Amino acid sequence: MVSVYINGLLFLLVILLFIFVLRRRNIKFEYKETEKFTIINLSGDFNFLYTDKIYTFFKNMSKENHLYIIKMHDVKSIDITALKELRHFIERIKLKNGEVMLMGINKQMHNIFTDPSETW
């Protein structure tokens, strides 16, 4: 009985440490805006802990007929939840006759955004 209790505590401790370590890695959004386009520089580790922050940032970016250039050279890692928020942003911009260009992504990530057969 005591060993089950200790195992449960150890599991909880590992989860809390995992979350603490992930939280220490921060993400940054920097952008410069003109009438015709906006350059967005993303950096850090984009994971599920920052979904609200990612959603809020991209929600505020939605001009009609506007070009968004997203530089991802300094993104160390990105998980599926962050990718989904980015994909939602791109879809929303397309509905407003805008365009999104992604820079600094690898072939696999490129396929996620351009290949309609790519599923999540």
Contacts in CASP RR format, 6 or more apart in sequence:
PFRMAT RR
TARGET T0000
AUTHOR 0000-0000-0000
METHOD contacts of the structure
MODEL  1
MVSVYINGLLFLLVILLFIFVLRRRNIKFEYKETEKFTIINLSGDFNFLY
TDKIYTFFKNMSKENHLYIIKMHDVKSIDITALKELRHFIERIKLKNGEV
MLMGINKQMHNIFTDPSETW
19 49 0 8 1.000
22 45 0 8 1.000
22 47 0 8 1.000
22 49 0 8 1.000
23 49 0 8 1.000
25 44 0 8 1.000
25 45 0 8 1.000
25 76 0 8 1.000
26 44 0 8 1.000
27 42 0 8 1.000
27 43 0 8 1.000
27 44 0 8 1.000
27 45 0 8 1.000
27 46 0 8 1.000
27 50 0 8 1.000
27 53 0 8 1.000
27 54 0 8 1.000
28 41 0 8 1.000
28 42 0 8 1.000
28 43 0 8 1.000
28 44 0 8 1.000
29 40 0 8 1.000
29 41 0 8 1.000
29 42 0 8 1.000
29 57 0 8 1.000
30 40 0 8 1.000
30 41 0 8 1.000
30 43 0 8 1.000
31 38 0 8 1.000
31 39 0 8 1.000
31 40 0 8 1.000
31 41 0 8 1.000
31 61 0 8 1.000
32 38 0 8 1.000
32 39 0 8 1.000
36 66 0 8 1.000
36 67 0 8 1.000
37 66 0 8 1.000
37 67 0 8 1.000
37 68 0 8 1.000
37 69 0 8 1.000
38 61 0 8 1.000
38 63 0 8 1.000
38 66 0 8 1.000
38 67 0 8 1.000
38 68 0 8 1.000
38 69 0 8 1.000
39 69 0 8 1.000
39 71 0 8 1.000
40 61 0 8 1.000
40 68 0 8 1.000
40 69 0 8 1.000
40 70 0 8 1.000
40 71 0 8 1.000
41 71 0 8 1.000
41 74 0 8 1.000
42 70 0 8 1.000
42 71 0 8 1.000
42 72 0 8 1.000
42 74 0 8 1.000
42 75 0 8 1.000
43 74 0 8 1.000
43 75 0 8 1.000
43 76 0 8 1.000
44 74 0 8 1.000
44 75 0 8 1.000
44 76 0 8 1.000
44 77 0 8 1.000
45 75 0 8 1.000
45 76 0 8 1.000
45 77 0 8 1.000
45 78 0 8 1.000
46 54 0 8 1.000
46 75 0 8 1.000
46 77 0 8 1.000
46 78 0 8 1.000
46 79 0 8 1.000
46 82 0 8 1.000
47 77 0 8 1.000
47 78 0 8 1.000
47 79 0 8 1.000
47 81 0 8 1.000
47 82 0 8 1.000
48 79 0 8 1.000
48 81 0 8 1.000
48 82 0 8 1.000
50 82 0 8 1.000
51 81 0 8 1.000
51 82 0 8 1.000
51 85 0 8 1.000
54 82 0 8 1.000
54 85 0 8 1.000
54 86 0 8 1.000
55 85 0 8 1.000
58 85 0 8 1.000
58 86 0 8 1.000
58 88 0 8 1.000
58 89 0 8 1.000
61 68 0 8 1.000
61 89 0 8 1.000
61 93 0 8 1.000
62 92 0 8 1.000
62 93 0 8 1.000
62 96 0 8 1.000
63 96 0 8 1.000
63 98 0 8 1.000
64 96 0 8 1.000
64 97 0 8 1.000
64 98 0 8 1.000
65 96 0 8 1.000
65 97 0 8 1.000
65 98 0 8 1.000
66 93 0 8 1.000
66 96 0 8 1.000
66 98 0 8 1.000
66 99 0 8 1.000
67 98 0 8 1.000
67 99 0 8 1.000
67 100 0 8 1.000
67 101 0 8 1.000
68 93 0 8 1.000
68 98 0 8 1.000
68 99 0 8 1.000
68 100 0 8 1.000
68 101 0 8 1.000
69 100 0 8 1.000
69 101 0 8 1.000
69 103 0 8 1.000
70 86 0 8 1.000
70 100 0 8 1.000
70 101 0 8 1.000
70 102 0 8 1.000
70 103 0 8 1.000
71 103 0 8 1.000
71 104 0 8 1.000
72 78 0 8 1.000
72 102 0 8 1.000
72 103 0 8 1.000
72 104 0 8 1.000
72 105 0 8 1.000
73 103 0 8 1.000
73 104 0 8 1.000
78 86 0 8 1.000
78 109 0 8 1.000
80 120 0 8 1.000
83 109 0 8 1.000
83 112 0 8 1.000
83 120 0 8 1.000
84 120 0 8 1.000
86 113 0 8 1.000
87 112 0 8 1.000
87 113 0 8 1.000
89 100 0 8 1.000
90 100 0 8 1.000
90 113 0 8 1.000
93 99 0 8 1.000
93 100 0 8 1.000
94 100 0 8 1.000
102 109 0 8 1.000
102 110 0 8 1.000
102 113 0 8 1.000
111 118 0 8 1.000
112 118 0 8 1.000
112 120 0 8 1.000
END
